[in-house]
Amino acid sequence: MKETKICVIGLGYVGLPLARLFSTKYQTVGFDMNQKRVDALMAGHDSTLEVADDLLQDAINNHGFKCTTQFDDIKDCNFYVVAVPTPVDDDRNPDLTPLYGASTTVGKVISKGDVVVYESTVYPGVTEDECIPVVEKVSGMKMNVDFFAGYSPERINPGDKLHTVEHIKKVTSGSTPEIGKYVNEVYSSVITAGTHLAPTMKVAEAAKVIENSQRDINIAFVNELSKIFTKMGIDTLDVLEAAGTKWNFLPFRPGLVGGHCIGVDPYYLAQCAQRHGYNPEIILAGRRMNDGMGEYVATETIKHMLKKGIQVLNSEVIILGFTFKENCPDVRNTKVIDIYTALKEYNLNITVYDPWANPVIVEREYGIKVINELPSYKYDAVIAAVAHEKFNGMDVRAILKDNHVVFDVKCTLDRSIVDGRL
């Protein structure tokens, strides 16, 4: 087989770390339609902060890594990896538009004997039934005759500097047994954690979508427990720590479930089930529970304010954190916006402080203002929504009025100053 030349299509949170890693072993090109993104990367900086500047610059300067928006720059590749987002639309139905666009790109440049591997999270069958037909139509070729395919689901954990792409075991698959072995060999050459070759692409697709759905359901369970124990006057974390002394108790914690994976992927699995004549109950029940937690946090905060005799109308509230998770700038599908929206119903004055979030992106995507510097102001209530390390050691009381409320979503604050927490 000819020398492997890799093109990664989509240079976001998933594609860029993978492309950088591949470049250490293979001639690698990164492709993205966003010229500003490509220019920034070629200047040696990743705004997502997933790839450190020194690693990115090393890939460019010492390994020949290149990022581009031009089709001509990727035509001589023979191993294409698609790593574009798979969101849901306003009705929570899978939106495959990015995949169709990426598949069209592949179709324009793929040659006989080439391989295209999809990493985007999808329900079983999407690669073969939705993506490959686009590649075939645009290229005029047929899968397993002229070109081949694979599926290897992404497992990137944004903001996690310990479990980086090479340290997470990878599931691989191919459109034929031989191609499956080839895809597995390519990935295993850079993934130090190892690989698992699945028997079919549909198995690999299903494995990915249930990983996130399982986590979503487990978090929904502890979120419901939090609601129950709050009514009973029992601290949820105390209960979970006690139960966690048993060897097989799963260590999940209540909280907001957002982001591009866990809060989205269950809808892909649910729609797939419905298409096959089964109406999923647990999956969608978990989604309803988790989708309602932002409003629940807001309501509980208001209740505590009323109990303390704090005037709710025109009161001053600050939310600490806006990104969907701690220690990363990703605001996609953040559920902190649900807290904000629910609080606005009470005509409060709300400040959102997050040193990680990009104010321009937040205003563009959500229409609200986020500040990166903590103001010297006194608030009636604070909601610690995201557990950024930058908040560690912060004296919350310094920004609060004498009569105040503190709600701790992630149980990171000193319990003695907290009025409510999940």
C-alpha positions as CSV (number, residue, x, y, z in Angstrom):
1,M,0.0,0.0,0.0
2,K,1.2,3.5,-0.9
3,E,2.6,5.9,1.8
4,T,-0.1,7.2,4.0
5,K,-0.8,10.9,3.6
6,I,-3.4,12.2,6.0
7,C,-5.9,15.0,5.7
8,V,-8.0,15.9,8.7
9,I,-11.2,17.8,7.7
10,G,-12.4,20.1,10.5
11,L,-9.9,21.7,12.8
12,G,-11.9,22.3,16.0
13,Y,-11.7,20.7,19.4
14,V,-11.5,17.2,17.9
15,G,-9.8,17.6,14.5
16,L,-6.8,19.8,15.5
17,P,-5.4,17.6,18.3
18,L,-5.8,14.6,16.1
19,A,-4.1,16.3,13.1
20,R,-1.2,17.5,15.3
21,L,-0.7,14.0,16.6
22,F,-0.8,12.4,13.2
23,S,1.8,14.9,12.0
24,T,4.3,13.3,14.3
25,K,4.3,10.1,12.2
26,Y,2.7,11.0,8.9
27,Q,2.6,13.8,6.3
28,T,-0.5,15.6,7.5
29,V,-2.7,18.5,6.3
30,G,-5.5,20.1,8.2
31,F,-8.4,21.4,6.2
32,D,-11.0,23.9,7.5
33,M,-13.4,26.3,5.7
34,N,-12.7,29.1,8.2
35,Q,-9.9,31.2,6.8
36,K,-9.4,33.1,10.1
37,R,-9.1,29.8,12.0
38,V,-6.5,28.5,9.5
39,D,-4.5,31.8,9.6
40,A,-4.4,31.7,13.4
41,L,-3.3,28.1,13.5
42,M,-0.6,28.7,10.9
43,A,0.6,31.6,13.1
44,G,1.0,29.0,15.9
45,H,-2.0,29.6,18.2
46,D,-5.0,27.5,18.9
47,S,-7.8,29.6,20.3
48,T,-9.6,26.5,21.8
49,L,-6.4,25.9,23.9
50,E,-6.7,22.2,23.2
51,V,-3.2,22.2,21.5
52,A,-0.5,24.1,23.3
53,D,1.2,26.7,21.2
54,D,4.6,25.0,21.5
55,L,3.2,21.7,20.3
56,L,1.4,23.4,17.4
57,Q,4.5,25.3,16.4
58,D,6.6,22.2,16.6
59,A,4.2,20.4,14.3
60,I,4.4,23.2,11.7
61,N,8.1,23.9,11.9
62,N,9.5,20.4,12.5
63,H,7.0,18.0,11.1
64,G,5.7,19.8,8.0
65,F,2.1,20.2,9.4
66,K,0.0,22.6,7.3
67,C,-3.5,24.0,7.6
68,T,-5.4,25.1,4.6
69,T,-8.8,26.1,3.1
70,Q,-7.7,25.1,-0.4
71,F,-8.9,21.9,-2.1
72,D,-5.7,21.7,-4.2
73,D,-3.6,21.3,-1.0
74,I,-5.4,18.1,0.0
75,K,-5.8,16.3,-3.3
76,D,-2.6,14.3,-2.9
77,C,-3.7,12.9,0.4
78,N,-5.0,9.3,0.6
79,F,-6.3,9.0,4.2
80,Y,-9.1,11.5,4.9
81,V,-10.4,12.0,8.4
82,V,-13.7,13.8,8.9
83,A,-14.0,15.5,12.3
84,V,-16.8,18.0,12.1
85,P,-19.6,18.8,14.7
86,T,-22.8,16.9,14.7
87,P,-25.3,19.2,16.5
88,V,-29.1,19.1,16.9
89,D,-31.5,21.6,15.5
90,D,-34.0,23.7,17.4
91,D,-36.4,20.7,17.5
92,R,-33.6,18.5,18.9
93,N,-33.4,16.5,15.7
94,P,-29.9,15.5,14.4
95,D,-28.4,18.1,12.1
96,L,-26.1,16.4,9.6
97,T,-25.4,19.5,7.6
98,P,-21.7,19.7,8.6
99,L,-21.3,16.0,7.7
100,Y,-22.9,16.5,4.3
101,G,-20.6,19.5,3.7
102,A,-17.5,17.5,4.7
103,S,-18.5,14.5,2.6
104,T,-18.9,16.8,-0.4
105,T,-15.4,18.1,0.2
106,V,-14.1,14.5,0.4
107,G,-15.9,13.6,-2.8
108,K,-14.2,16.5,-4.6
109,V,-10.7,15.3,-3.8
110,I,-10.8,11.6,-3.1
111,S,-9.0,9.2,-5.6
112,K,-9.1,5.5,-6.3
113,G,-7.7,3.4,-3.4
114,D,-8.1,6.2,-0.8
115,V,-9.8,5.8,2.6
116,V,-12.1,8.2,4.3
117,V,-12.6,7.8,8.1
118,Y,-15.4,9.5,10.0
119,E,-14.9,10.6,13.6
120,S,-18.1,12.6,14.2
121,T,-20.6,11.2,16.7
122,V,-23.6,9.8,14.9
123,Y,-26.3,7.1,15.3
124,P,-25.6,3.7,13.8
125,G,-25.8,3.7,10.0
126,V,-25.1,7.4,9.3
127,T,-21.6,6.8,7.8
128,E,-22.9,4.2,5.3
129,D,-26.4,5.6,4.7
130,E,-25.9,9.3,4.8
131,C,-22.2,10.2,4.3
132,I,-20.9,7.7,1.8
133,P,-23.7,8.3,-0.7
134,V,-22.6,12.0,-0.9
135,V,-19.0,11.0,-1.4
136,E,-20.1,8.6,-4.1
137,K,-22.3,11.1,-5.9
138,V,-19.7,13.9,-5.9
139,S,-16.7,11.6,-6.8
140,G,-18.5,9.3,-9.2
141,M,-16.9,6.3,-7.5
142,K,-18.2,3.5,-5.3
143,M,-17.3,2.5,-1.8
144,N,-15.4,-0.8,-1.5
145,V,-14.8,-0.7,-5.3
146,D,-13.0,2.5,-5.9
147,F,-12.4,3.9,-2.4
148,F,-12.9,2.7,1.2
149,A,-14.3,3.9,4.5
150,G,-13.9,3.6,8.2
151,Y,-15.3,4.9,11.4
152,S,-13.4,5.8,14.5
153,P,-15.4,7.8,17.0
154,E,-13.8,10.8,18.7
155,R,-13.3,10.7,22.4
156,I,-11.8,14.1,23.0
157,N,-12.5,15.6,26.5
158,P,-12.2,19.4,26.1
159,G,-10.1,21.1,28.7
160,D,-8.6,17.8,30.0
161,K,-4.8,18.0,29.8
162,L,-4.4,14.5,31.3
163,H,-6.6,12.5,29.0
164,T,-5.4,13.9,25.7
165,V,-6.1,12.2,22.4
166,E,-3.1,9.9,22.5
167,H,-4.0,8.8,26.0
168,I,-7.6,7.7,25.3
169,K,-8.2,4.2,23.8
170,K,-9.6,4.4,20.3
171,V,-12.3,2.3,18.7
172,T,-11.7,1.7,15.0
173,S,-13.5,0.0,12.1
174,G,-13.5,-0.3,8.3
175,S,-15.8,-0.9,5.4
176,T,-14.1,-4.3,4.8
177,P,-12.1,-6.4,7.2
178,E,-8.8,-5.5,5.4
179,I,-9.5,-1.8,5.6
180,G,-10.5,-2.2,9.2
181,K,-7.1,-3.6,9.9
182,Y,-5.4,-0.7,8.0
183,V,-7.4,2.0,9.8
184,N,-6.5,0.3,13.1
185,E,-2.8,0.2,12.2
186,V,-2.8,3.9,11.4
187,Y,-4.5,4.9,14.6
188,S,-2.5,2.5,16.8
189,S,0.7,4.0,15.5
190,V,0.0,7.2,17.3
191,I,-2.5,6.3,20.1
192,T,-0.4,5.1,23.0
193,A,-3.4,4.0,25.0
194,G,-4.2,1.4,22.3
195,T,-7.1,0.6,20.0
196,H,-10.1,-1.7,19.7
197,L,-11.0,-2.9,16.3
198,A,-14.8,-3.2,16.0
199,P,-16.2,-5.7,13.6
200,T,-18.3,-3.2,11.6
201,M,-18.7,0.6,11.3
202,K,-22.2,0.4,12.7
203,V,-20.9,-1.3,15.9
204,A,-18.3,1.5,16.3
205,E,-21.0,4.2,15.7
206,A,-23.3,2.5,18.3
207,A,-20.5,2.2,20.8
208,K,-19.8,6.0,20.7
209,V,-23.4,7.1,21.0
210,I,-24.1,4.9,24.0
211,E,-21.0,6.0,25.8
212,N,-22.4,9.5,26.1
213,S,-26.0,8.4,26.5
214,Q,-25.0,6.2,29.5
215,R,-23.2,9.1,31.1
216,D,-26.2,11.4,30.5
217,I,-28.6,9.0,32.1
218,N,-26.4,8.4,35.2
219,I,-26.0,12.2,35.7
220,A,-29.8,12.5,35.3
221,F,-30.3,10.0,38.1
222,V,-28.1,11.9,40.6
223,N,-29.7,15.2,39.5
224,E,-33.1,13.6,40.5
225,L,-31.6,12.4,43.7
226,S,-30.4,16.0,44.4
227,K,-33.9,17.3,44.0
228,I,-35.3,14.6,46.3
229,F,-32.7,15.0,49.0
230,T,-33.0,18.8,49.0
231,K,-36.7,18.5,49.8
232,M,-35.7,16.1,52.7
233,G,-33.0,18.4,54.0
234,I,-30.2,15.9,53.3
235,D,-27.0,17.0,51.6
236,T,-26.6,15.1,48.3
237,L,-22.8,15.0,48.3
238,D,-22.8,13.5,51.8
239,V,-25.1,10.7,50.6
240,L,-23.0,10.1,47.5
241,E,-19.8,10.0,49.4
242,A,-21.3,7.5,51.9
243,A,-22.7,5.3,49.1
244,G,-19.4,5.5,47.2
245,T,-17.7,3.5,49.9
246,K,-19.2,0.4,48.2
247,W,-16.8,-0.9,45.5
248,N,-19.4,-1.0,42.6
249,F,-21.2,2.3,43.3
250,L,-20.6,4.6,40.3
251,P,-19.2,8.0,41.2
252,F,-21.4,10.4,39.4
253,R,-22.2,13.9,40.7
254,P,-25.2,16.2,40.0
255,G,-24.7,19.2,37.7
256,L,-25.4,20.9,34.4
257,V,-25.1,18.8,31.3
258,G,-24.1,20.8,28.3
259,G,-21.5,20.8,25.6
260,H,-21.3,19.2,22.1
261,C,-21.5,15.5,23.2
262,I,-23.3,14.4,26.3
263,G,-26.2,16.8,26.0
264,V,-26.6,16.2,22.3
265,D,-25.8,12.5,21.5
266,P,-28.7,10.9,23.3
267,Y,-31.1,12.7,20.8
268,Y,-29.2,10.9,18.0
269,L,-29.7,7.6,19.6
270,A,-33.4,8.3,20.4
271,Q,-34.2,9.3,16.9
272,C,-32.5,6.2,15.6
273,A,-34.6,4.1,17.9
274,Q,-37.8,5.8,16.8
275,R,-36.9,5.2,13.2
276,H,-36.8,1.5,14.0
277,G,-40.1,1.5,15.7
278,Y,-39.1,1.8,19.3
279,N,-39.9,4.7,21.5
280,P,-37.1,5.1,24.1
281,E,-38.1,6.0,27.6
282,I,-35.1,6.1,29.8
283,I,-32.9,8.0,27.3
284,L,-35.4,10.9,26.8
285,A,-36.4,10.9,30.5
286,G,-32.8,11.5,31.3
287,R,-32.6,14.3,28.8
288,R,-35.7,16.0,30.2
289,M,-34.2,15.9,33.7
290,N,-30.9,17.3,32.7
291,D,-32.3,19.9,30.4
292,G,-34.3,21.3,33.3
293,M,-31.4,21.7,35.8
294,G,-30.6,25.3,34.8
295,E,-34.1,26.5,35.6
296,Y,-34.0,24.4,38.8
297,V,-30.9,26.2,40.0
298,A,-32.4,29.6,39.2
299,T,-35.6,28.7,41.1
300,E,-33.8,27.4,44.1
301,T,-31.7,30.6,44.3
302,I,-34.8,32.7,44.2
303,K,-36.3,30.6,47.0
304,H,-33.3,31.2,49.2
305,M,-33.4,34.9,48.5
306,L,-37.1,35.1,49.5
307,K,-36.4,33.1,52.7
308,K,-33.7,35.6,53.7
309,G,-36.0,38.6,52.9
310,I,-33.9,39.8,50.0
311,Q,-35.9,42.0,47.6
312,V,-35.9,39.9,44.3
313,L,-37.0,42.7,41.9
314,N,-34.0,44.6,40.6
315,S,-31.6,42.6,42.9
316,E,-28.0,42.1,41.8
317,V,-26.9,38.5,41.0
318,I,-23.6,37.3,39.7
319,I,-23.0,34.0,37.9
320,L,-19.5,32.6,38.2
321,G,-18.8,30.7,35.0
322,F,-20.4,30.4,31.6
323,T,-18.6,27.8,29.6
324,F,-20.2,24.3,29.4
325,K,-17.5,22.8,31.6
326,E,-14.5,23.9,33.8
327,N,-11.1,25.0,32.5
328,C,-12.0,25.4,28.8
329,P,-13.3,28.2,26.7
330,D,-16.0,26.1,25.0
331,V,-19.5,27.7,25.3
332,R,-21.3,25.3,22.9
333,N,-24.6,24.2,24.3
334,T,-23.8,25.6,27.8
335,K,-26.6,25.2,30.3
336,V,-25.5,28.2,32.3
337,I,-27.6,30.2,29.7
338,D,-30.7,28.4,31.1
339,I,-29.9,29.7,34.6
340,Y,-29.5,33.2,33.1
341,T,-32.7,33.0,31.1
342,A,-34.8,31.7,34.1
343,L,-33.4,34.5,36.4
344,K,-34.3,37.2,33.9
345,E,-38.0,36.2,34.3
346,Y,-37.7,37.8,37.8
347,N,-36.3,41.1,36.5
348,L,-33.0,40.8,38.2
349,N,-29.7,42.6,37.2
350,I,-27.4,39.7,36.2
351,T,-23.6,39.8,35.8
352,V,-21.9,36.8,34.2
353,Y,-18.2,36.5,35.0
354,D,-16.0,33.9,33.3
355,P,-12.3,34.4,32.7
356,W,-12.3,31.5,30.2
357,A,-15.2,32.6,27.9
358,N,-14.7,34.7,24.8
359,P,-17.1,37.7,25.2
360,V,-17.4,38.2,21.5
361,I,-18.5,34.5,20.9
362,V,-20.9,34.6,23.8
363,E,-22.6,37.7,22.6
364,R,-22.8,36.4,19.1
365,E,-24.2,33.0,20.1
366,Y,-26.3,33.9,23.1
367,G,-26.9,37.7,22.9
368,I,-25.6,38.3,26.5
369,K,-22.6,40.0,28.0
370,V,-19.9,38.1,29.7
371,I,-17.0,39.8,31.5
372,N,-13.5,38.4,32.0
373,E,-12.6,40.6,35.0
374,L,-14.3,40.4,38.3
375,P,-15.9,43.8,39.2
376,S,-15.5,45.5,42.6
377,Y,-19.2,45.3,43.3
378,K,-21.5,43.9,46.0
379,Y,-24.1,41.4,45.0
380,D,-27.3,40.0,46.6
381,A,-26.6,36.5,45.3
382,V,-23.9,34.5,43.7
383,I,-24.3,31.3,41.7
384,A,-21.1,29.3,41.3
385,A,-22.0,27.6,38.1
386,V,-18.7,26.3,36.7
387,A,-15.8,24.9,38.7
388,H,-12.9,26.7,37.0
389,E,-9.6,26.3,38.8
390,K,-9.2,30.1,38.5
391,F,-12.1,30.3,41.0
392,N,-10.2,28.3,43.6
393,G,-9.3,30.4,46.6
394,M,-11.7,33.1,45.6
395,D,-13.2,34.9,48.5
396,V,-16.9,34.9,47.4
397,R,-18.0,36.9,50.5
398,A,-15.9,39.8,49.3
399,I,-18.3,40.5,46.5
400,L,-21.5,39.9,48.5
401,K,-23.7,42.2,50.5
402,D,-24.2,41.5,54.2
403,N,-27.5,39.7,53.6
404,H,-26.9,37.4,50.6
405,V,-27.4,34.0,49.0
406,V,-24.7,31.6,47.7
407,F,-25.7,28.7,45.5
408,D,-23.0,26.2,44.6
409,V,-23.8,24.1,41.6
410,K,-20.6,21.9,41.7
411,C,-20.0,21.7,45.4
412,T,-16.7,23.5,45.3
413,L,-17.2,26.2,47.9
414,D,-16.8,26.1,51.6
415,R,-20.1,24.6,52.8
416,S,-20.3,27.0,55.7
417,I,-21.0,29.9,53.3
418,V,-23.4,28.1,51.0
419,D,-27.1,28.4,51.2
420,G,-27.9,25.8,48.6
421,R,-26.2,23.3,46.3
422,L,-26.9,20.4,44.1
